[in-house]
Structures are given as C-alpha cells and as structure tokens.
Amino acid sequence: MPCSHPSLRKDSGRWVCAACGAVVAAVSSNAPTAGQDVVGAATAADVSWWDRQWFGVSGRGLVVGAATLPLAWLLCWMFPFFNHILWLFTTLCHEMGHAAGALMVGRPALPAFDFSFGGGVTMTGERRWWLLAVYVVGVVMLWRQAGAQRWLRWTLGVAVGAVTLLILTGLDVAWFVWMGYGGELVIATVFLHRALTGVAEVYPGERWLYGIVAWVLLGHALGMCWMLLFDPAFQHTYLMGKRGIDNDLVRLSDDLGLSLRSVSWMNLLVGLLVPVAAIIAARLFPREGPRERPRPQ
C-alpha cells in the first residue's frame, strides 16, 4: 500500500514525508512553516485511518499501543519464564531509579541485584556537597551555552528549584526512596512512547516489543500497589521487610506521615497516568522519519 504522506517535515529546502522519507516537494513561499504537520498530495479526507492523527498519535500507533496490552498479559500468563526475565528488567529499572534519585540530591548511590534475598538493593551514602558543587558548575555552563534556547533555561531553572526545595524541606530521602517506583514508571513511559510513535525503531516490529515491555513494566508496578491494597498475605510479607530494612513504600509512608494504604493508592493513581504521559510525549516528540542506515563499504 503506497504511503499517503500524512505529515511532512522540512529537510534541506525540501518537504519530506515523516512516515516514509520520500521527497514530496520543494519548499515554496506559501509552504507551511517548518515542523507543522500537513497533508501531502491529498486532502485530510483522503488520508486513511491508519495514518490519520488521533490525539496527536497516528492510527497505527494507537493500534500498536492497544494491541500490545493484551498481548503482554497473554505472554506473561503462557510463558512464566518470559515474565521472570521482565521481572529482572523491572528490578533493574527500580534500582536505577533509586540511584538516579539519590544522585540528583547529592547522595552517591550504587544499584545492584540482591542475589541473596532476591530483587535488588541500592547502596546510598550521605550527601556530598562537592557533588552538588559539580552540578552547579554544570548548570552554569549549560545556562551560558543555552543561548536563545529558552526551554533549556526554563528546564535548568525548574530542576535547580526542585532539588533545592527537596533538600531544604528534608524530603530528599522520600524522593529517592520513591524513585525506585518512579524509575519503573519513567521507563514504561519511554517505551510506550516509542511504541506509539515508532521512534528508535530500526527494524520492523521493534515498536511492538517496546509496547509489550512497557505494559509489563507498568503491570508489575501497578500490581504491587494493588496487592498491597487487597492481598493480606502480600501485605504481611511486604511489612516484614528485607535484610532488616523496611520496604520502599513502608519507608515512604513513615517519611510522609501517611498510612501504607494511602501511599499505595497514591502510587496506583500516579501509575495510571503513564499512558496519558506517553500520549503527551508522542504529541511533543513525534517520529522524525526513518533514517538511512549506513551501508557497509
């Protein structure tokens, strides 16, 4: 089926199809501005449902995102080893989230798998002010190089304000404890965005794999919160902790002065926002079009 060129992008004075990469026309004075989605060689009514934009995502992307949800559940149910492998990946995302959250507030951290008791463990040290000083130098350098990129300066300002607020309010510990769960949600959002848009798809079918992994990651994260709310046996096991240390949501409930049930509901609701965040990311960062892979000499 020939491509209907649903949207175009400007490339070296030409309009190029963002879906197939074909050159459609030369840029003229009455052409759309760069980055604006237009319908090429056909009116909007002639564009197929497969290529039409829905909520900023193509019909193809919505099909991939919706179809991989039951497919992920079916694969985990039929092949427990597949679910086990993705549990290891979930643990990796979880511990990397802890480490990233700790490093953001100036605490050295080292993520690792826990081969003795299962799962993972992130060793976190006390705050190092020299590490924060390195961040300050980096922020100043980026700020000076940002030039006219106001969005970059806004991002830097928000990041500096957030880190400062976390440290001054003493919520930095709660932050990197929560970021274990947050790391799972972030990676699930990134993978679901790739499934919806086809970004980073090098070989056909990779976006389907991104969608499956994203839904499994999200299912693991939401499933833990659900069991904490409605499974007494899991609640008892979770409250026992590991290595003499309380589990993350127990520590988070103590730091925030909330009940474990309230923290579980909060995390469950935040996790349900992942598909919404992925759709928003798809609108802001659509696929730029396929890139040609270099041919071997």
Buried (B, 14 or more C-beta within 10 A) or exposed (E): EEBBBBBBBBBEEEBBBBBBBBEBEEBEEEBEEEEEBBBBEEEEEEBEEBBBBEEBBBBBBBBBBEBBBEBBBEBBEEEEEBBEEBBEBBBBBBBBBBBBBBBBBBBBBEBEEBEEEEBBBBEBEEBEEEBBEEBEEEBEEBBEEBEEEEEBBEEBEEEBEEBEEBBEEEBBBBBBBBBBBBBBBBBBBBBBBBBBBBBEBEEEEBBBBBBBBBBBBBBBBBBBBBBBBEBEEBBEEBEEEBEEEBBBBBBBBBBBEBEBEEBBBBBBEBBEEBBEBBBBBBEEEBBBBBEEEEEEE
